[in-house]
Structure formats: structure tokens, C-alpha cells
Amino acid sequence: MDAEHPFTRIPLEDGEQLLFKTWNPTFHRSFDFAIAASDRALYIRRYRPFMPAWMRFDISLMKGLTLKPAPSRPYIPIGLTVSFAALIVAGNASTVAKCCRSTSLLAAVGVLFAAFFVWVAYTSVKSIQGRTDLLVELENRSVSVRTPVDAYTDEKEFDRKMMREALAVIQQRGVPVSDKCPAPNSTPQDGPAASGRPLS
């Protein structure tokens, strides 16, 4: 994979110079979360359907940056999973009953069906827990940017590490930074995304 991906399409202005860039290439996300800092702006790359992937925040308009744990709200994925399961049951109950003449077979299908949706709900809840929320306070508005949903804890820890490194660069440009996230218990092993470092 190209070492400059996904920074080839970062919307730099004329004369703007990157000071820091890092990214977390993950196969299971189907897109790459990335963050960069320049002498003029903070850039964050997120998956946003029908919108540019890179978000740009001008340093001259920043009043402050706050890093904090993102709220998980587990009732949302649980509610969606239950609703989806109910729709499937309502639409296919008669068909399943006809195919499964045996009561024991019908019970086995029901157990497998329930186990699958319990797993879906568990994975969904686990994916939204432990993410990081960055509050960007600008002159005329505030923007909240969260790290991606992910079932793997080490990936979410690496996302937070990336955020911290980029914010340290922005802080050197005179922007107040507040870090309300818990200190890392251990340093995740640096994989391909370990290229994140100040640019010389």
C-alpha cells in the first residue's frame, strides 16, 4: 500500500506545510482513520457518506480543543438489534414453522437465531465503548469528532494515541488543549500506523 495513503488527497492550501501525520490502517473498518496537523490547521479523516473524507479546522479560528471519552449509549445498538430481530421473526415465522415440522428442530432454530442476535448486540455495544471524543471549539461554533466504531480495544487505544500526538503539535501553535481521557494502562504495540511522528 502507498506510504502516502491517505494523505494524497488532504486539502492543503497553497504554501501550507504539514508538521505531523499519522493513520491507522485497518482491514475490518473498510476505511482508514487518519489525522494530521499543519502550520495552519488540524485535519481529521473520517468516513462520511456523500461528504469529503477530510475535515479541516483552521488554527486561527480555534478557541480550544478538549479530548474526552465518548458517551457509549448502549441502548441504541441494543434497541436496533431487537427491532431488526422482531421484524425478521414477524416476517418469517410462518415459513420457518412450515419448514421445521419437528418441535425440537424448531426450538434449535430459535436458539441459534437468538444466539446470533445476542452476539450482534454484544459486538455492537462493545464497538461503541471506549471511543474518544474531540471537541473543537471555534469562534462561531463547536464541532465534536469521534474516533471510529471498533470492536477491538487496542485499535481504539491507538486512535486515542493518534489524537493526543496531533493535539500536542497543535498546542505548540498556541491553541489551549485539555485532555480528560484516562491515562493509557499500557502502550499499544505500534503497527503500520507507527509512522505518525513530527515531520522534519
Long-range contacts (C-beta under 8 A, 24 or more apart in sequence): 1-25, 3-195, 5-32, 6-32, 6-34, 6-45, 6-53, 7-34, 7-36, 9-53, 9-54, 10-36, 10-43, 10-45, 10-54, 11-43, 11-52, 11-54, 11-56, 12-38, 13-40, 16-40, 16-41, 18-199, 19-169, 19-198, 19-199, 20-165, 20-166, 20-169, 20-196, 20-197, 20-198, 20-199, 21-195, 21-196, 21-199, 22-162, 22-165, 22-166, 22-193, 22-195, 22-196, 22-197, 23-162, 23-193, 23-195, 23-196, 24-155, 24-158, 24-159, 24-162, 24-193, 25-192, 25-193, 26-150, 26-155, 28-150, 28-152, 29-148, 29-150, 31-148, 33-147, 33-148, 33-159, 33-162, 35-162, 35-163, 35-166, 36-166, 37-166, 37-169, 37-170, 39-173, 42-136, 42-166, 42-167, 42-170, 44-134, 44-145, 46-145, 46-148, 47-148, 55-143, 55-145, 57-136, 57-138, 57-143, 58-138, 59-170, 59-173, 59-174, 59-175, 61-138, 61-139, 61-140, 62-136, 62-137, 62-138, 62-170, 62-175, 63-137, 63-138, 63-139, 63-176, 64-137, 64-175, 64-176, 64-177, 64-178, 65-134, 65-135, 65-136, 65-137, 65-167, 65-170, 65-171, 65-175, 65-176, 65-177, 65-178, 66-134, 66-135, 66-137, 66-177, 66-178, 66-180, 67-132, 67-133, 67-134, 67-135, 67-160, 67-163, 67-164, 67-167, 67-177, 67-178, 67-179, 67-180, 67-181, 68-132, 68-133, 68-135, 68-180, 68-181, 69-130, 69-131, 69-132, 69-133, 69-180, 69-181, 69-182, 70-128, 70-131, 70-132, 70-133, 70-146, 70-147, 71-133, 72-125, 72-128, 72-129, 72-130, 72-131, 73-128, 74-125, 74-128, 74-129, 76-128, 77-121, 77-124, 77-125, 77-127, 77-128, 78-121, 78-124, 78-125, 80-124, 81-117, 81-120, 81-121, 81-124, 82-117, 82-121, 84-117, 85-113, 85-117, 89-113, 123-151, 126-151, 127-151, 130-156, 130-157, 131-156, 131-159, 132-156, 132-159, 132-160, 132-163, 132-181, 134-163, 134-167, 154-188, 154-189, 157-184, 157-188, 158-188, 158-191, 158-193, 160-184, 161-187, 161-188, 162-193, 162-196, 165-196, 165-197, 169-198
